[in-house]
Structure formats: structure tokens, C-alpha cells
Amino acid sequence: MKWSEYANLAQQSLEKFYLADTKEQFLNNFYPTGNPEEDNKVFNYWWLAHLVEVRLDAYLRTKKQADLEVAENTYLHNKNRNGGTLIHDFYDDMLWNALAAYRLYKATGKSIYLEDAQLVWQDLVDTGWNDIMGGGFAWRRPQMYYKNTPVNAPFIILSCWLYNELNETKYLEWAMKTYEWQTKVLVREDGFVEDGINRLEDGAIDYEWKFTYNQGVYIGANLELYRITKEAKYLDTANKTADISLKELTEDDIFKDEGNGGDEGLFKGIFYRYFTDLIEETANKTYRDFVLNSCQILVESAKVDGYLLMGMNWKEKPSGKIPYSAELSGMIALEMAAKLE
């Protein structure tokens, strides 16, 4: 099969395994679900943002209006369930929805999506930044002392996109300010990106949390700054982070299992999205081979009754209760493989 065919199959597989019985829930959080009421207690606002993005990936690949409608309907469902707004306690969740909104704006030209993205950006600037740990955006409103990569790097990406669209210097200034803090506080000399600092109000960095997610968004932030400034240091840093990620976080040509909490299921897909962006910028064959080879391992492990059920560990047949975050990661990876086809 071509990678585009695998990507189509992955899109169909999400509904096959996770489609919920109620309109409110949209997707079951787990498969299999013996007790939907218990399994679906948590509203995974940020998972749905990535579903919007991967549905949009399908539209950009197929140019089928039906795929765009699915992306827009998913976005509207998620926003409505969140009270008709993207504003939320978790700044990182808001940012993922803002990035999805901006991409929908670019695909449709509808101003509401751009306005939503701007609203999130402004809310972070107004409420999310403080001088604890020398600056940086907080992870969530009730925990303003805790700063991490999952907020700060996506904020840089959103700021760069808004600067490109609106040509207002405030967006680039905030991107640069945030990048300086992120790089100084949470990036090792070899390019590896740490997760966060001061989570326990002790000034400590969470060195034990080594996630693909963080490497991916920092690669994305560097790429956007490189495209705006044309300064080679940003592209060099993106490559350095990519290299150390493949060295430290992989085993047998594939990323290691990153945990079973649910959210971790999405981490690999986020890396693949921004890593593929880097591959398209640099035409790096080693990086490209990694994506395609690891996706081949993924699909061989995931085949179930003519569909793809993608688990937390891509080297193994999926087992137990699998969060749809893991399915989303696989979908993103296969959409990226199709882009490189």
C-alpha cells in the first residue's frame, strides 16, 4: 500500500474503534470500552485539537470537501463543549486549539478562526507570563509558578504564524522573548529539550521526563523563527534537537514507549508533525528514512481485521485499554509519511 492509502485507512480506523454512541462525547476515550460512562468522564480538550489538525491533514492531501467539513465540525464540537470559547484553565490546551484554528483559517479563509487564534494569544500575553523562574508562560492558571515547554514552544509557533499573517511586530517580539527564555532555561547545550521547571515550587527541572513532544515543538519553534529571520542558527538548532532526539529517545529505529497515562499517546505524533516540517525544509534523507521505516513498523503492529489499531508502543501489537490519543499519534505519523511520499 502507498502511505496515502495507509493514511486513509488510519482516518477510517479512528471511527471504527472509537466512535461514541452519544453526540456529546464524540469519541470514546478508550478502546475497548466496557464502561463508556466511566471511561469518558474526562473531556480531553487538547486531544480533539489534534483531531482537528489530522482531519485537516487529510483534506490538504485529498482536497475532498467532506474531509474539510469533518475538520470544521470537530473544531466546532470541541469549542462548543468548552463553553463556546477556546479559553481554558490549561494554557497548553488553549494553544493547541489556537494552532488548529489558525490552520483552519488558512484552509478556509473564515475570519472566526483567526479571531479565535488571536484571542488565545492575547489571553496568554495578558494572564500567562510572569517573572517566576525569570519569565516564561505558566502551564495553567491555578499553577502560575510552573513553567514548561508544552506551553512556551507552541506559543512561539503561534506568534510566528500570527506575525506572518498580520505583520504586527508585537507577535515577533513575543516569539523572540519566549524563545530566549525557553532556550536559556529548558534546552541543554546539545539541543535536548527538558519538559518543565518549578513544578513542585523548588526551582528544579524535571530531568526524568524525556518526551518526544518537547523536542517536536521546539523544532517547530526554531523552524518558524528561521523562516522569518533567515538566520541559520535557528535551522542549526532545529537539526541539533532532531539529532539528539533520535539518539536519546529511540530504540531499534523507533521511539520508546513514553508511558501509559493517556496524554503520552499523543507525544510521538506531535514530534512527527514538526520533524516532517524540518525534513521538507532540509531534504535530510536520514530523517526521512526514520519516518518511513518507523511508520512501517507501526502499521505492521497495528493491523487488526483490515483496520489500524495503534497503541502506545509501536513495536508491539496493541493490548489492554488503548486511549484514542495513541490512535491520533499514529494517524499524524501516517499523514506525515504520506506528505513525504
C-alpha positions as CSV (number, residue, x, y, z in Angstrom):
1,M,0.0,0.0,0.0
2,K,1.0,3.6,-0.5
3,W,1.4,5.8,2.5
4,S,-1.6,7.9,1.4
5,E,-3.7,4.7,1.5
6,Y,-2.4,3.9,5.0
7,A,-3.3,7.4,6.0
8,N,-6.8,7.0,4.6
9,L,-7.1,3.7,6.5
10,A,-6.0,5.3,9.7
11,Q,-8.6,8.0,9.3
12,Q,-11.3,5.4,8.9
13,S,-9.9,3.3,11.8
14,L,-10.4,6.1,14.4
15,E,-14.2,5.9,13.8
16,K,-14.2,2.1,13.6
17,F,-12.7,1.7,17.1
18,Y,-13.6,4.9,18.9
19,L,-16.8,6.4,17.6
20,A,-19.1,7.1,20.6
21,D,-22.8,6.5,20.9
22,T,-23.6,10.0,22.1
23,K,-23.1,13.3,20.2
24,E,-21.8,15.0,23.3
25,Q,-18.9,12.5,23.7
26,F,-18.0,12.3,20.0
27,L,-15.3,9.7,20.6
28,N,-14.8,7.2,23.4
29,N,-11.6,7.9,25.3
30,F,-10.6,4.3,25.2
31,Y,-10.9,1.1,23.2
32,P,-12.3,-1.3,24.1
33,T,-14.7,0.5,26.4
34,G,-16.7,-1.8,28.7
35,N,-18.0,1.1,30.7
36,P,-18.3,4.2,28.5
37,E,-19.8,6.3,31.3
38,E,-16.7,5.7,33.5
39,D,-14.2,5.8,30.7
40,N,-15.5,9.1,29.2
41,K,-15.6,11.1,32.4
42,V,-12.6,13.2,31.3
43,F,-13.2,15.8,28.5
44,N,-9.9,15.6,26.6
45,Y,-10.0,19.1,25.1
46,W,-6.5,19.1,23.7
47,W,-6.7,15.6,22.1
48,L,-9.6,17.0,20.0
49,A,-7.4,19.9,18.8
50,H,-5.1,17.3,17.3
51,L,-8.0,15.5,15.8
52,V,-8.9,18.8,14.0
53,E,-5.4,19.0,12.7
54,V,-5.1,15.5,11.5
55,R,-8.5,15.7,9.7
56,L,-7.2,18.9,8.1
57,D,-4.1,17.0,7.0
58,A,-6.4,14.6,5.2
59,Y,-8.2,17.4,3.5
60,L,-4.9,19.0,2.4
61,R,-3.9,15.6,1.0
62,T,-7.2,14.6,-0.7
63,K,-8.7,18.0,-1.5
64,K,-12.1,16.5,-0.6
65,Q,-14.6,18.9,0.8
66,A,-16.0,16.2,3.0
67,D,-12.6,16.0,4.8
68,L,-12.6,19.7,5.5
69,E,-16.2,19.5,6.8
70,V,-15.1,16.8,9.3
71,A,-12.3,19.1,10.5
72,E,-14.5,22.1,10.9
73,N,-17.3,20.1,12.6
74,T,-14.7,18.6,15.0
75,Y,-13.4,22.1,15.9
76,L,-17.0,23.4,16.4
77,H,-17.9,20.4,18.6
78,N,-14.8,20.9,20.8
79,K,-15.2,24.7,21.1
80,N,-18.9,24.3,22.0
81,R,-18.2,21.6,24.6
82,N,-15.7,24.0,26.1
83,G,-18.4,26.6,26.6
84,G,-18.3,28.2,23.2
85,T,-14.7,29.5,23.6
86,L,-11.1,28.4,23.4
87,I,-10.3,29.9,26.8
88,H,-9.4,27.3,29.4
89,D,-7.5,26.7,32.6
90,F,-4.7,24.9,30.7
91,Y,-2.7,27.3,28.6
92,D,-1.2,24.5,26.5
93,D,-4.6,23.1,25.7
94,M,-5.7,26.5,24.5
95,L,-2.6,26.9,22.3
96,W,-3.2,23.5,20.6
97,N,-6.7,24.6,19.7
98,A,-5.4,28.0,18.6
99,L,-2.9,26.3,16.2
100,A,-5.7,24.2,14.9
101,A,-7.9,27.3,14.5
102,Y,-5.2,29.1,12.6
103,R,-4.7,26.2,10.2
104,L,-8.4,26.1,9.6
105,Y,-8.3,29.9,8.8
106,K,-5.6,29.3,6.2
107,A,-7.6,26.5,4.7
108,T,-11.0,28.2,4.6
109,G,-10.4,32.0,4.9
110,K,-13.0,32.2,7.6
111,S,-12.2,35.1,9.9
112,I,-13.7,33.4,13.0
113,Y,-10.8,31.0,13.1
114,L,-8.2,33.8,13.0
115,E,-10.1,35.7,15.7
116,D,-10.1,32.6,17.9
117,A,-6.3,32.2,17.5
118,Q,-5.7,35.9,18.3
119,L,-8.0,35.6,21.4
120,V,-5.9,32.8,22.8
121,W,-2.6,34.6,22.0
122,Q,-3.8,37.8,23.8
123,D,-5.1,35.8,26.8
124,L,-1.7,34.3,27.3
125,V,0.1,37.6,27.0
126,D,-2.4,39.2,29.4
127,T,-2.5,36.5,32.0
128,G,0.1,33.7,31.4
129,W,3.5,35.3,31.7
130,N,5.2,36.2,35.0
131,D,8.7,36.6,36.4
132,I,8.8,33.4,38.4
133,M,11.9,31.4,37.1
134,G,13.0,34.5,35.2
135,G,9.9,34.6,32.9
136,G,8.1,32.2,30.7
137,F,4.4,31.2,30.4
138,A,2.7,29.2,33.1
139,W,1.3,25.8,32.3
140,R,-2.1,26.5,33.8
141,R,-4.0,29.3,35.7
142,P,-4.1,27.6,39.1
143,Q,-0.4,26.9,38.9
144,M,1.3,30.1,37.8
145,Y,4.7,29.1,39.2
146,Y,5.1,26.1,37.0
147,K,6.6,26.8,33.5
148,N,7.1,24.2,30.8
149,T,7.9,23.5,27.1
150,P,4.4,22.4,26.2
151,V,3.2,26.0,26.6
152,N,6.2,28.1,25.7
153,A,7.2,26.4,22.4
154,P,3.7,26.2,20.9
155,F,3.3,29.9,21.9
156,I,6.3,30.7,19.8
157,I,4.9,28.9,16.8
158,L,1.5,30.6,17.1
159,S,3.2,34.0,17.5
160,C,5.3,33.4,14.3
161,W,2.2,32.4,12.4
162,L,0.3,35.5,13.5
163,Y,3.2,37.7,12.7
164,N,3.4,36.2,9.2
165,E,-0.3,36.8,8.7
166,L,-0.8,40.2,10.3
167,N,2.7,41.7,10.1
168,E,2.4,43.2,13.6
169,T,5.7,43.5,15.4
170,K,4.3,42.5,18.8
171,Y,3.9,38.9,17.6
172,L,7.5,38.6,16.6
173,E,8.7,40.4,19.7
174,W,6.8,38.0,22.0
175,A,8.1,35.0,20.0
176,M,11.7,36.1,20.4
177,K,11.2,36.9,24.1
178,T,9.7,33.5,24.8
179,Y,12.3,31.7,22.7
180,E,15.1,33.3,24.7
181,W,13.6,32.2,28.0
182,Q,12.8,28.7,26.7
183,T,16.3,28.2,25.3
184,K,18.1,29.5,28.3
185,V,16.1,27.6,30.9
186,L,14.9,24.4,29.3
187,V,17.3,23.5,26.5
188,R,20.5,21.6,27.0
189,E,23.7,22.6,25.2
190,D,23.3,19.5,22.9
191,G,19.8,20.6,21.9
192,F,17.8,18.3,24.1
193,V,14.6,19.9,25.4
194,E,13.6,19.4,29.0
195,D,9.9,19.3,30.0
196,G,9.5,22.0,32.7
197,I,10.8,23.8,35.8
198,N,9.5,24.5,39.3
199,R,6.5,22.1,39.2
200,L,7.0,21.5,43.0
201,E,7.9,25.1,43.7
202,D,11.5,24.0,44.3
203,G,13.1,25.5,41.3
204,A,14.0,22.1,39.9
205,I,13.9,21.0,36.3
206,D,12.0,17.7,35.6
207,Y,15.0,15.9,34.1
208,E,13.4,12.5,34.3
209,W,10.6,13.5,31.9
210,K,12.1,12.9,28.4
211,F,9.4,13.3,25.9
212,T,9.3,13.4,22.1
213,Y,6.6,16.1,22.4
214,N,9.0,18.7,23.7
215,Q,11.6,18.0,21.0
216,G,9.0,18.3,18.3
217,V,7.5,21.7,19.4
218,Y,11.0,23.2,19.9
219,I,12.0,22.1,16.4
220,G,8.8,23.8,15.1
221,A,9.6,27.0,17.0
222,N,13.1,27.1,15.6
223,L,11.8,26.5,12.1
224,E,9.3,29.3,12.2
225,L,11.9,31.8,13.5
226,Y,14.4,30.6,10.8
227,R,11.8,31.3,8.1
228,I,11.1,34.8,9.4
229,T,14.7,35.9,10.2
230,K,16.7,33.7,7.7
231,E,19.2,33.3,10.5
232,A,21.0,29.9,10.1
233,K,21.3,29.5,13.9
234,Y,17.7,28.6,14.2
235,L,17.8,25.9,11.5
236,D,21.1,24.6,13.0
237,T,19.3,24.3,16.4
238,A,16.3,22.5,14.9
239,N,18.7,19.9,13.4
240,K,20.6,19.6,16.6
241,T,17.4,18.9,18.6
242,A,16.3,16.4,15.9
243,D,19.7,14.6,16.1
244,I,19.7,14.3,19.9
245,S,16.1,13.2,19.9
246,L,16.8,10.3,17.6
247,K,19.9,9.4,19.6
248,E,18.3,9.5,23.1
249,L,14.7,8.6,22.6
250,T,14.8,5.7,20.1
251,E,15.4,2.0,20.3
252,D,15.6,-0.2,17.2
253,D,14.6,2.6,14.8
254,I,11.5,3.6,16.7
255,F,10.6,5.8,19.6
256,K,10.4,4.1,23.0
257,D,7.2,3.8,24.9
258,E,6.7,7.1,26.8
259,G,4.1,6.0,29.4
260,N,0.5,4.9,29.8
261,G,-1.2,8.0,31.2
262,G,-3.2,8.7,28.1
263,D,-1.8,12.1,27.2
264,E,1.5,10.4,26.4
265,G,-0.2,8.6,23.5
266,L,-0.1,11.9,21.5
267,F,3.5,12.8,22.1
268,K,5.1,10.9,19.1
269,G,2.6,12.3,16.6
270,I,3.4,15.8,17.7
271,F,7.1,15.1,17.1
272,Y,6.4,13.6,13.6
273,R,4.4,16.7,12.6
274,Y,7.2,19.2,13.2
275,F,10.0,16.8,12.3
276,T,8.4,16.3,8.9
277,D,8.3,20.1,8.5
278,L,12.1,20.0,9.1
279,I,12.5,17.3,6.6
280,E,10.6,19.3,4.0
281,E,12.9,22.3,4.8
282,T,16.2,20.4,4.6
283,A,15.5,17.3,2.5
284,N,17.5,15.3,5.1
285,K,17.5,11.7,3.9
286,T,18.4,10.2,7.3
287,Y,15.4,11.9,8.9
288,R,13.1,10.9,6.0
289,D,14.2,7.3,6.3
290,F,13.5,7.3,10.0
291,V,9.9,8.5,9.5
292,L,9.1,5.9,6.8
293,N,10.9,3.0,8.5
294,S,9.2,3.7,11.8
295,C,5.8,4.0,10.2
296,Q,6.3,0.7,8.5
297,I,6.9,-0.9,12.0
298,L,3.8,0.9,13.2
299,V,1.4,-0.4,10.5
300,E,2.7,-4.0,10.8
301,S,2.0,-3.9,14.5
302,A,-1.4,-2.1,14.2
303,K,-3.2,-4.3,11.6
304,V,-6.5,-5.6,13.1
305,D,-9.3,-7.0,10.9
306,G,-8.4,-4.8,7.9
307,Y,-8.0,-1.6,10.1
308,L,-5.2,0.0,12.1
309,L,-5.4,0.0,15.9
310,M,-2.4,1.9,17.0
311,G,-1.2,1.5,20.6
312,M,1.2,3.3,22.9
313,N,4.1,1.1,21.9
314,W,4.5,1.0,18.1
315,K,6.7,-2.1,18.2
316,E,4.0,-4.3,19.8
317,K,0.5,-5.5,19.0
318,P,-1.9,-3.2,20.9
319,S,-3.3,-4.6,24.1
320,G,-5.4,-3.6,27.0
321,K,-7.4,-0.3,27.0
322,I,-5.9,2.0,24.4
323,P,-6.6,5.8,24.5
324,Y,-7.5,7.4,21.3
325,S,-4.6,9.7,21.8
326,A,-2.4,6.8,20.7
327,E,-4.6,6.3,17.6
328,L,-4.2,10.0,16.8
329,S,-0.4,9.8,17.1
330,G,-0.4,7.0,14.5
331,M,-2.7,9.0,12.3
332,I,-0.5,12.0,12.4
333,A,2.6,9.9,11.6
334,L,1.0,8.3,8.6
335,E,-0.3,11.6,7.3
336,M,3.3,12.9,7.6
337,A,4.6,9.7,5.8
338,A,2.1,10.5,3.0
339,K,3.4,14.0,2.8
340,L,6.9,12.6,2.2
341,E,5.7,10.0,-0.3
